[in-house]
Amino acid sequence: MFTGLIEEAGRVAWLRHSREKGIQLQVVAPQIGKSVRNGESIAVNGCCLTVALHRNEFITFDLLQETLDRTNLRLLRPDSVVNLERALPADGRLGGHFVQGHVDCAARILSFEARGDDHRLELETPDDFAHYLAFKGSIAIDGVSLTIAEVLDRSFAVWIIPHTRSVTGLRTTQAGDFANLEFDIIAKYVERMMLIRRV
């Protein structure tokens, strides 16, 4: 489990396919790369991946095709900035919200505009997930725990404070990009329980 509090904004070294090793992603993470271990879980842009190999600040992950199909990881290029968070330790503090690292979909960013010192980020609402959006509810966008500020007809918006923008990959975000979305797990459980009660 994760919290949506990003530890480091790493950079992509490469994303490649090979017959011998399948699909692999390597990122450069000078801070957390010093202490990770093979088999450890790390959220990359909000997607929970397992460390297959690491050497100094270079961390390599094996990817499933389904992961590429569902997330924006397929769009990564060398030097792309990615948000990194290690799994929450048992004695850790939950500072964001419950984030599983199971990306629901990737949505198009409609606008990312400065409003004074802050930024307003607006994204398309995917039809299959619109019912999970709630005013002042939680959402993970590229792994960042954020609060929904506006729920509109075909979109929703969050506000980004200067600190969050400066320490995450959001500093390189532009309109037209795709962001990974993970909707609140509590809303999913409530939906499931309501469906069971109707049967």
DAQUI-V309884 format. One record per residue. N is the residue number from 1. RES is the residue in one small letter. PSI is psi in degrees with one decimal (999 if undefined). BURIAL is + if it has 9 or more other C-alpha atoms within 8 Angstrom, else -. Layout:
n->[N & N]
res->[RES & RES]
psi->[PSI & PSI]
burial->[BURIAL & BURIAL]
//
This chain:
n->[1 & 2 & 3 & 4 & 5 & 6 & 7 & 8 & 9 & 10 & 11 & 12 & 13 & 14 & 15 & 16 & 17 & 18 & 19 & 20 & 21 & 22 & 23 & 24 & 25 & 26 & 27 & 28 & 29 & 30 & 31 & 32 & 33 & 34 & 35 & 36 & 37 & 38 & 39 & 40 & 41 & 42 & 43 & 44 & 45 & 46 & 47 & 48 & 49 & 50 & 51 & 52 & 53 & 54 & 55 & 56 & 57 & 58 & 59 & 60 & 61 & 62 & 63 & 64 & 65 & 66 & 67 & 68 & 69 & 70 & 71 & 72 & 73 & 74 & 75 & 76 & 77 & 78 & 79 & 80 & 81 & 82 & 83 & 84 & 85 & 86 & 87 & 88 & 89 & 90 & 91 & 92 & 93 & 94 & 95 & 96 & 97 & 98 & 99 & 100 & 101 & 102 & 103 & 104 & 105 & 106 & 107 & 108 & 109 & 110 & 111 & 112 & 113 & 114 & 115 & 116 & 117 & 118 & 119 & 120 & 121 & 122 & 123 & 124 & 125 & 126 & 127 & 128 & 129 & 130 & 131 & 132 & 133 & 134 & 135 & 136 & 137 & 138 & 139 & 140 & 141 & 142 & 143 & 144 & 145 & 146 & 147 & 148 & 149 & 150 & 151 & 152 & 153 & 154 & 155 & 156 & 157 & 158 & 159 & 160 & 161 & 162 & 163 & 164 & 165 & 166 & 167 & 168 & 169 & 170 & 171 & 172 & 173 & 174 & 175 & 176 & 177 & 178 & 179 & 180 & 181 & 182 & 183 & 184 & 185 & 186 & 187 & 188 & 189 & 190 & 191 & 192 & 193 & 194 & 195 & 196 & 197 & 198 & 199]
res->[m & f & t & g & l & i & e & e & a & g & r & v & a & w & l & r & h & s & r & e & k & g & i & q & l & q & v & v & a & p & q & i & g & k & s & v & r & n & g & e & s & i & a & v & n & g & c & c & l & t & v & a & l & h & r & n & e & f & i & t & f & d & l & l & q & e & t & l & d & r & t & n & l & r & l & l & r & p & d & s & v & v & n & l & e & r & a & l & p & a & d & g & r & l & g & g & h & f & v & q & g & h & v & d & c & a & a & r & i & l & s & f & e & a & r & g & d & d & h & r & l & e & l & e & t & p & d & d & f & a & h & y & l & a & f & k & g & s & i & a & i & d & g & v & s & l & t & i & a & e & v & l & d & r & s & f & a & v & w & i & i & p & h & t & r & s & v & t & g & l & r & t & t & q & a & g & d & f & a & n & l & e & f & d & i & i & a & k & y & v & e & r & m & m & l & i & r & r & v]
psi->[153.0 & 175.9 & -13.2 & 11.6 & 109.9 & 131.9 & -35.6 & 143.3 & 102.2 & -179.0 & 145.6 & 129.8 & -48.9 & 158.2 & 119.5 & 158.7 & 137.9 & 154.5 & -36.0 & -42.0 & 1.2 & -146.0 & 126.2 & 147.6 & 131.3 & 131.0 & 155.3 & 119.0 & 87.0 & -30.8 & -62.5 & -16.7 & -22.3 & -24.7 & -1.0 & 160.6 & 154.4 & 138.3 & -9.6 & 151.1 & 133.4 & 133.3 & 122.9 & 112.0 & 36.8 & -2.4 & 119.7 & 117.7 & 156.5 & 132.3 & 117.6 & -32.6 & 143.7 & 147.0 & 112.3 & -121.7 & 3.2 & 122.7 & 128.4 & 136.5 & 144.8 & 138.6 & 145.4 & 153.7 & -36.0 & -34.9 & -44.1 & -38.9 & -33.5 & -18.5 & 175.9 & 5.8 & -27.9 & -18.7 & -1.0 & 145.7 & 162.0 & 133.0 & -0.4 & 143.0 & 133.5 & 144.3 & 133.0 & 134.7 & 127.5 & 157.8 & 148.4 & 123.8 & 159.6 & -30.5 & 16.3 & 166.1 & 135.3 & 93.8 & -18.8 & -108.2 & 174.9 & 111.4 & 125.6 & -22.3 & 16.3 & 94.8 & 131.2 & -40.9 & 172.1 & 132.1 & 149.1 & 136.6 & 123.1 & -38.7 & 151.7 & 94.8 & 140.0 & 133.2 & 92.0 & -130.9 & -16.6 & 175.5 & 140.8 & 123.6 & 119.9 & 132.8 & 153.6 & 145.1 & 115.4 & 130.2 & -41.2 & -12.9 & 5.0 & -32.7 & -10.3 & -9.0 & 131.8 & 138.1 & 127.7 & 11.3 & 174.0 & 148.7 & 148.3 & 122.2 & 114.3 & 36.5 & -3.5 & 125.2 & 119.5 & 161.5 & 130.4 & 122.1 & -28.2 & 135.0 & 110.8 & -178.2 & -46.9 & 13.1 & 174.5 & 162.3 & 149.6 & 163.3 & 139.8 & 122.0 & 160.0 & -40.1 & -47.6 & -43.2 & -37.8 & -26.7 & 4.3 & 174.1 & -8.1 & -19.3 & -16.6 & 3.1 & 142.0 & 157.9 & 138.6 & -20.6 & 163.9 & 137.2 & 141.9 & 134.7 & 133.3 & 117.3 & 158.3 & 125.0 & -30.5 & -41.7 & -36.2 & -39.9 & -40.1 & -44.3 & -45.7 & -42.6 & -37.3 & -37.8 & -41.0 & -39.9 & -25.8 & -21.4 & 999]
burial->[- & + & + & + & + & + & + & + & + & + & + & + & + & + & + & - & - & - & - & - & - & + & + & + & + & + & + & + & + & + & - & + & + & - & - & - & - & + & - & - & + & + & + & + & + & + & + & + & + & + & + & + & + & + & - & - & + & + & + & + & + & + & + & - & - & - & + & + & - & + & + & + & - & - & - & + & - & + & - & - & + & + & + & + & + & + & + & + & - & - & - & - & - & - & - & + & + & + & + & - & + & + & + & + & + & + & + & + & + & + & + & + & - & - & - & - & - & + & + & + & + & + & + & + & + & - & - & - & + & - & - & + & + & + & - & - & + & + & + & + & + & + & + & + & + & + & + & + & + & - & + & - & - & - & + & + & + & + & + & + & + & + & - & + & + & + & + & + & + & - & - & - & - & - & + & - & - & + & + & + & + & + & + & + & + & - & + & + & - & - & - & - & - & - & - & - & - & - & -]
//
